[in-house]
Amino acid sequence: MAGEVFEIEETVRFAHCDPAGIVFFPQYLVMLNTLHERWFGEALGVPYAQYIGARRLGLPTVRLECDFTAVSKLGDRLRQRLEVAKLGRTSLELAVEYVGDEGLRARFRQVLVCTSLATHKSYPLPDDLRTAMQRFLRLP
C-alpha cells in the first residue's frame, strides 16, 4: 500500500539551461525547492512563507543524493513527483522524481530537519504538518 504522491508539472525554461541547451544541474535543485514550497501550500495547507515567517521555523537540507539519468531540454515538460520516504520527530526524508515524456530524468533522496530560526537547533515538526505529511508517507 502506498501513500499519496504530490505531483506538479513544470516546463523547462531558458533560465534553467546551460549553453548546451540542457538543464544545468543546479537548476534541478532550484526546481526542487519550488516543489517543496508548493507542497507546503497546496498539499499540507501551510504556506511556506508562514512556516518561515510567522512560525519562525526552518527546514534545511542535511543530506542530498542526486541521480541524473537523462538530459532535459528547453521546452520539455517535467512531472515532479514527491513522496515522504521517512518521517521522524524532527526530520523527514523525501523521495522525488522528475519524469519527462521519455522517462526518468532525475531522482533525489533528501533529508530535511525542522529547526528553530531563533536557535538554529532541531525542533519537533509541528503536529499539523506531521499529520498532513503522513498522507504522503510510503508504506511498506
Long-range contacts (C-beta under 8 A, 24 or more apart in sequence): 1-139, 2-83, 2-138, 2-139, 3-83, 3-84, 3-134, 3-135, 3-136, 3-137, 3-138, 3-139, 4-43, 4-83, 4-135, 4-136, 5-81, 5-82, 5-83, 5-136, 6-35, 6-39, 6-42, 6-43, 6-81, 6-82, 6-83, 6-136, 7-79, 7-80, 7-81, 7-82, 8-35, 8-38, 8-42, 8-79, 8-80, 9-77, 9-78, 9-79, 9-80, 10-34, 10-77, 10-78, 10-80, 11-75, 11-76, 11-77, 11-78, 12-72, 12-73, 12-74, 12-75, 12-76, 12-77, 12-78, 13-74, 14-74, 16-72, 16-74, 17-73, 17-74, 21-73, 21-74, 22-71, 22-72, 22-73, 23-71, 23-72, 23-73, 23-105, 25-66, 25-68, 28-66, 28-68, 28-98, 28-106, 28-108, 29-64, 29-66, 31-78, 31-80, 31-98, 32-80, 32-96, 32-108, 32-110, 35-80, 35-82, 35-96, 36-82, 36-94, 39-82, 43-132, 43-135, 43-136, 44-129, 44-132, 44-133, 45-128, 45-132, 46-128, 46-129, 46-132, 51-129, 52-117, 55-126, 56-116, 56-117, 56-118, 57-114, 57-115, 57-116, 57-117, 57-123, 57-126, 58-114, 58-115, 58-116, 58-117, 58-120, 59-112, 59-113, 59-114, 59-115, 60-112, 60-113, 60-115, 61-110, 61-111, 61-112, 62-91, 62-111, 62-112, 62-113, 63-109, 63-110, 63-111, 64-108, 64-109, 64-110, 64-111, 65-108, 65-109, 65-110, 66-106, 66-107, 66-108, 67-106, 67-107, 67-108, 68-105, 68-106, 69-103, 69-104, 69-105, 69-106, 69-107, 70-100, 70-102, 70-103, 70-104, 70-105, 71-105, 72-98, 72-100, 72-105, 72-106, 76-100, 76-101, 77-101, 78-105, 82-136, 83-136, 83-137, 83-138, 84-133, 84-134, 84-136, 84-137, 84-138, 85-109, 85-138, 87-125, 87-130, 87-133, 87-134, 87-137, 88-125, 89-124, 89-125, 90-114, 90-122, 90-123, 90-124, 90-125, 91-122, 91-125, 92-125, 92-133, 95-138
